[in-house]
Amino acid sequence: MDLHLKGKAALVTASSRGLGKAIAQELAREGCHVMLNGRDSQNLLSAAREIRQLTDSKIATQVGDLTRDEDITALVEKTRSAFGRIDILINNCGGPPGGSFADFDDQQWQSAFELTLLSYIRLIRACLNDLRAAKGRIVNITSSSIRQPIPHLVLSNVFRAGVLGLSKSLADELAPDGVLVNTVAPGRIATDRTHHLDGLKAERLKCSREDVVREACKSIPLGRYGEPNELAQVVAFLVSNVNTYLTGQAIAIDGGLVRAL
């Protein structure tokens, strides 16, 4: 299916690896010009090089920390300079530290807020004029915790739910401008983040990481972790011109993990 994305300009945050990289690569395959972002310059350049080898799309990069407002401003300005406009915004970020309520002080709550929710708010605000002019698309990457809180991930549980509230509110506000806003909620996808969390759980339970993965797969109807490209393909549809009537929705990419209606 032709998603009619050729020549569109997309900003994908936290895209030097993991889900962000997979999304950026899929959009580039579909013909989007893509701005990559990350904190580590070497990882960022490596991701850009890999995507350029696979596609003919224009790829640009900008190092930046999403908790810094000035870095977000620079990222958006660089995207405009590189592509002339912004048609698509993919809000994505690394997750906050794992732990339970008693493990965190005020500063850790503040840091998690700035990374997981405030960065999305700032990025949307900075891109909003472009997105309105383009009748563009916003996809906010969250977690399956928006449907079912995950044990020992209290910071993520709280602020990912906030992102869902933001997405629903914006879908209503921006619909008259033709801007579609959706949320994608990954379950257990095979990324470095998931690998790290599985390792923490293994330490807590005094078992192997393999035991943790095996037990987790039992709770997933499809019986396995998802691959990043499986999520990226859904995101590509959501931001495409093939999607003309789906907005304000939260779509779980989780192999059936969350049973809630």
C-alpha positions as CSV (number, residue, x, y, z in Angstrom):
1,M,0.0,0.0,0.0
2,D,1.3,3.5,-0.9
3,L,1.0,5.6,2.3
4,H,1.5,8.8,0.4
5,L,4.4,9.9,2.7
6,K,7.0,10.6,0.0
7,G,8.5,14.1,0.6
8,K,6.9,14.6,4.0
9,A,9.1,16.0,6.7
10,A,9.1,14.1,10.0
11,L,10.8,14.9,13.3
12,V,11.3,11.7,15.4
13,T,12.8,12.2,18.9
14,A,15.0,9.8,20.7
15,S,15.7,8.1,17.4
16,S,19.3,7.0,17.6
17,R,18.2,3.5,18.8
18,G,15.2,1.4,19.9
19,L,11.7,2.3,18.9
20,G,12.6,5.8,17.7
21,K,15.2,4.5,15.3
22,A,12.8,1.8,14.0
23,I,10.1,4.5,13.4
24,A,12.6,6.8,11.7
25,Q,13.8,4.0,9.5
26,E,10.2,3.0,8.5
27,L,9.2,6.5,7.7
28,A,12.4,7.0,5.6
29,R,11.6,3.7,3.7
30,E,8.2,5.3,2.9
31,G,9.9,8.4,1.5
32,C,9.8,10.8,4.4
33,H,12.7,13.2,5.1
34,V,13.5,12.5,8.7
35,M,15.2,14.4,11.5
36,L,16.9,12.1,14.0
37,N,17.5,13.2,17.6
38,G,19.5,11.7,20.5
39,R,21.9,12.6,23.3
40,D,24.8,10.5,22.1
41,S,26.4,11.9,19.0
42,Q,28.1,8.6,18.0
43,N,24.9,6.6,18.3
44,L,23.0,9.3,16.3
45,L,25.5,9.4,13.5
46,S,25.6,5.6,13.3
47,A,21.8,5.5,13.1
48,A,21.8,8.1,10.3
49,R,24.4,6.3,8.4
50,E,22.5,3.0,8.6
51,I,19.2,4.6,7.5
52,R,20.9,6.4,4.6
53,Q,22.3,3.1,3.4
54,L,18.8,1.6,3.3
55,T,16.8,4.5,1.8
56,D,17.1,7.5,-0.6
57,S,15.3,9.8,1.8
58,K,17.0,12.9,3.2
59,I,18.2,12.3,6.8
60,A,19.3,15.0,9.2
61,T,20.6,14.8,12.8
62,Q,20.5,17.0,15.9
63,V,22.1,16.1,19.2
64,G,19.9,17.3,22.1
65,D,18.6,16.5,25.6
66,L,14.8,16.5,25.6
67,T,14.7,17.7,29.2
68,R,16.3,21.0,28.1
69,D,13.9,23.6,26.5
70,E,16.7,25.2,24.6
71,D,17.7,21.9,23.0
72,I,14.1,21.3,21.9
73,T,14.0,24.8,20.4
74,A,17.3,24.1,18.5
75,L,15.9,20.7,17.3
76,V,12.8,22.2,15.9
77,E,14.6,25.0,14.2
78,K,17.1,22.6,12.7
79,T,14.3,20.5,11.3
80,R,12.7,23.6,9.7
81,S,16.1,24.6,8.3
82,A,16.7,21.1,6.9
83,F,13.3,20.4,5.3
84,G,11.5,23.8,5.2
85,R,8.6,22.6,7.3
86,I,7.4,19.9,9.7
87,D,4.5,17.6,8.7
88,I,4.9,14.9,11.2
89,L,5.9,14.9,14.9
90,I,6.8,11.6,16.6
91,N,7.2,12.2,20.4
92,N,9.3,9.5,21.9
93,C,11.7,9.4,24.8
94,G,13.6,6.9,27.0
95,G,11.8,5.8,30.1
96,P,12.4,7.0,33.7
97,P,14.1,4.8,36.2
98,G,12.3,1.7,37.5
99,G,11.2,1.5,41.1
100,S,8.4,1.8,43.6
101,F,6.8,4.8,45.2
102,A,9.0,4.9,48.2
103,D,12.2,4.8,46.1
104,F,11.9,8.3,44.7
105,D,12.3,11.9,46.0
106,D,11.0,15.1,44.7
107,Q,13.9,15.7,42.3
108,Q,13.4,12.3,40.7
109,W,9.7,12.9,40.2
110,Q,10.6,16.3,38.7
111,S,13.2,14.7,36.3
112,A,10.7,12.0,35.2
113,F,8.0,14.7,34.6
114,E,10.4,16.8,32.5
115,L,11.5,13.8,30.4
116,T,8.3,11.9,29.9
117,L,5.6,14.5,29.8
118,L,6.9,18.1,29.7
119,S,9.2,17.3,26.7
120,Y,6.2,16.2,24.7
121,I,4.3,19.4,25.6
122,R,7.3,21.6,24.6
123,L,7.8,19.8,21.3
124,I,4.2,20.0,20.3
125,R,4.1,23.7,21.2
126,A,7.2,24.4,19.2
127,C,5.9,22.5,16.1
128,L,2.3,23.5,16.3
129,N,2.2,26.3,13.6
130,D,3.9,23.9,11.1
131,L,1.6,21.1,11.9
132,R,-1.5,23.3,11.6
133,A,-0.3,24.6,8.2
134,A,0.4,21.1,7.0
135,K,-2.7,19.4,8.5
136,G,-0.1,17.2,10.0
137,R,0.1,14.3,12.3
138,I,1.3,13.8,15.9
139,V,2.0,10.4,17.4
140,N,2.9,10.2,21.1
141,I,4.8,7.0,22.1
142,T,3.9,5.9,25.6
143,S,3.6,2.4,27.2
144,S,1.0,-0.3,27.8
145,S,0.9,1.1,31.4
146,I,-1.7,3.6,30.1
147,R,-4.0,0.6,30.2
148,Q,-2.6,-1.4,33.0
149,P,0.1,-0.1,35.5
150,I,3.3,-2.0,35.5
151,P,4.8,-3.1,38.8
152,H,7.9,-1.3,39.9
153,L,7.5,1.4,37.2
154,V,5.6,4.0,39.1
155,L,7.2,7.0,37.5
156,S,6.4,5.7,34.0
157,N,2.9,4.7,35.1
158,V,2.1,8.2,36.3
159,F,3.5,10.3,33.5
160,R,2.6,8.0,30.6
161,A,-1.0,8.3,31.7
162,G,-0.5,12.1,31.5
163,V,0.6,11.8,27.9
164,L,-2.6,10.0,27.1
165,G,-4.6,12.8,28.7
166,L,-2.6,15.3,26.6
167,S,-3.2,13.4,23.4
168,K,-6.9,13.1,23.9
169,S,-7.2,16.8,24.7
170,L,-5.2,17.9,21.7
171,A,-7.1,15.5,19.3
172,D,-10.2,17.5,20.2
173,E,-8.6,20.9,20.0
174,L,-6.7,20.4,16.8
175,A,-9.3,18.5,14.8
176,P,-10.7,21.7,13.3
177,D,-7.2,22.4,11.9
178,G,-7.0,18.9,10.3
179,V,-4.2,17.7,12.7
180,L,-4.6,14.1,13.8
181,V,-3.2,13.1,17.2
182,N,-2.8,9.5,18.4
183,T,-1.1,7.6,21.1
184,V,0.8,4.3,20.6
185,A,1.3,2.1,23.6
186,P,4.1,-0.5,23.3
187,G,3.9,-3.7,25.3
188,R,7.0,-5.9,25.6
189,I,9.0,-4.9,22.6
190,A,12.6,-6.2,22.1
191,T,14.6,-3.1,22.8
192,D,17.5,-2.1,25.0
193,R,15.1,-0.6,27.5
194,T,13.1,-3.8,27.8
195,H,16.3,-5.8,28.1
196,H,17.4,-3.5,30.9
197,L,14.1,-3.7,32.8
198,D,14.2,-7.5,32.5
199,G,17.6,-7.5,34.0
200,L,16.5,-5.4,37.0
201,K,13.6,-7.8,37.5
202,A,15.9,-10.7,37.4
203,E,18.1,-9.2,40.1
204,R,15.0,-8.5,42.2
205,L,13.7,-12.0,41.9
206,K,17.2,-13.6,42.0
207,C,16.8,-15.5,38.8
208,S,18.2,-15.3,35.3
209,R,17.1,-12.8,32.6
210,E,16.1,-15.7,30.5
211,D,13.7,-16.9,33.2
212,V,12.1,-13.4,33.3
213,V,11.6,-13.4,29.5
214,R,10.2,-16.9,29.5
215,E,7.7,-16.0,32.2
216,A,6.8,-12.7,30.5
217,C,6.1,-14.5,27.2
218,K,3.5,-16.7,29.0
219,S,1.4,-13.6,29.6
220,I,1.4,-12.6,26.0
221,P,-1.1,-14.3,23.8
222,L,1.2,-14.3,20.8
223,G,3.9,-15.9,23.0
224,R,6.8,-13.6,22.2
225,Y,8.2,-10.1,22.5
226,G,7.3,-7.7,19.6
227,E,10.0,-6.4,17.2
228,P,10.5,-2.6,16.9
229,N,9.6,-2.7,13.2
230,E,6.2,-4.2,14.0
231,L,5.4,-1.0,16.0
232,A,7.0,1.3,13.5
233,Q,4.7,0.0,10.7
234,V,1.6,1.0,12.7
235,V,3.1,4.4,13.4
236,A,3.7,4.9,9.7
237,F,0.1,4.2,8.9
238,L,-1.1,6.7,11.7
239,V,1.0,9.6,10.3
240,S,0.1,8.8,6.6
241,N,-2.5,10.4,4.4
242,V,-4.1,6.9,4.3
243,N,-5.3,7.7,7.8
244,T,-7.9,10.3,7.4
245,Y,-10.4,9.6,10.2
246,L,-8.5,8.1,13.2
247,T,-7.6,10.6,15.9
248,G,-7.7,10.7,19.7
249,Q,-7.0,6.9,19.9
250,A,-4.6,4.9,22.0
251,I,-3.4,1.9,20.2
252,A,-1.6,-0.9,22.1
253,I,1.1,-2.8,20.2
254,D,1.4,-5.5,22.8
255,G,0.7,-9.0,21.2
256,G,-2.6,-9.0,23.3
257,L,-0.8,-8.5,26.6
258,V,-3.4,-6.1,28.1
259,R,-6.8,-7.8,28.5
260,A,-8.7,-4.7,29.5
261,L,-11.8,-3.9,27.3
